Amino acid sequence: MEVRSGSQTSFWFDNWSSLGRLYETHRERGFINMGIRAGATVADAIGIRRRRHHRNEELNNIERELDKFRDLGSTEDDVAMWRRSDGTFKSSFSSSETWKQIRHGGQMKEWHKGVWFSGATSKYSFLLWLATHNRLTMGDRMIAWNRGVISSCSFCQQLMESRDHLFFECNFSARIWEVLTRKLLQQRYTTSFTDILMLLSGSSFDKTTGFILCYVYQATVHKIWHERNRRRHGELPHSSGYLIAFIDRMVRNRISSIHSLDRSKLEDGLIVWFGSRA
């Protein structure tokens, strides 16, 4: 807190002086030793009592901190200051900087740009993040919990269902991926889940093509996973052609919505996408 009038700053529980939060070092005993109640503000501590001399030097340090504010006489509201990652404080709030303060940062993954990017759809990004960590309940994981479960692929009914098989080694999902991205990827085309992710996380594509490929990748993974779950629960299956048309519409809608919000973004997005679909 940046103290001005002192009336909005808690004496014991806010960080307003160079001594830090006073309650953390003095606890309830400090209320008695200083003669300042738990709910007092800095303004209360200044206005309702005179300076005291204590045998304990730590208490005298608190008195010296109060002396700095006795003659300010300001009527302005106190200002809440927010810590930045470099240890400094600013009056403006930043959600990203605050997030950094309340978590332990891990090592940045080299594939993160293929999962988290501007313009992505959150539920698609989250599902791809789960798939990247191999946390989806595929057949190869379920059979480890229950030997009687059906672990074969819901599309080809032949091989063990795994992440890499479903995305996109299976003939059903491979055809969807090929129709949607073969022209965009050209000689870099692959059906390997890991290779696709690493390719899209790099910077080898122009901005528009890179965004479209990342979005198609996430949308395709999400739609195939959704279709897989439908079949697992006994619903009527959709053809690969239906899924291709559905994903195509999703991509067109996303490009249009981003461009309508900011005309400078994805100006040639639909041209690139339609060109790859011709």
Secondary structure by P-SEA (a helix, b strand, c coil): cccccccccccccccccccccccccccaaaaaaacccccccaaaaaccccbbbbccaaaaaaaaaaaacccccccccbbbbbbcccccccccccaaaaaaaacccccccccccccccccccaaaaaaaaaaaacccccaaaaaaacccccccccccccccccccccccccaaaaaaaaaaccccccccccccaaaaaaaaacccccaaaaaaaaaaaaaaaaaaaaaaaaaaaccccccaaaaaaaaaaaaaaaaaaaaaaccccccaaaaaaaaaac
